[in-house]
Amino acid sequence: MCNPPKNVSKKFIIINDLGLHARPAAMIAKLAQNSKSRVSIIKENEWADASSIIDILTLSCLKGTEITVQIDDRADIDILNNIAALIEKGFGE
């Protein structure tokens, strides 16, 4: 019997006008810091630790950028869903 992969990911398009700047990065990092395992943001072939504001900012995600948010353990699905809600609402901007 094969165990399903533990990691889960979702793709998003950054919709807010200012892109993924310091305030949205801080919002994501705050959520990711509560995870039991690694949370990553992926842009093309670049990976960032979602719990680090600086890592997130180094991805330079402007409006229209496609990113993937990945959790390494299904136990963090609520964190993934909360990050998804932030992104889908344009971080309230």
Buried (B, 14 or more C-beta within 10 A) or exposed (E): EEEEEEBBEBEBEBBBEBBBBEEBBEBBBEBBEEBEEBBBBBBEEEBBBBBBBEBBBEBEBEEEBEBBBBBBBBEBEEBBEBBEEBBEEBBEE
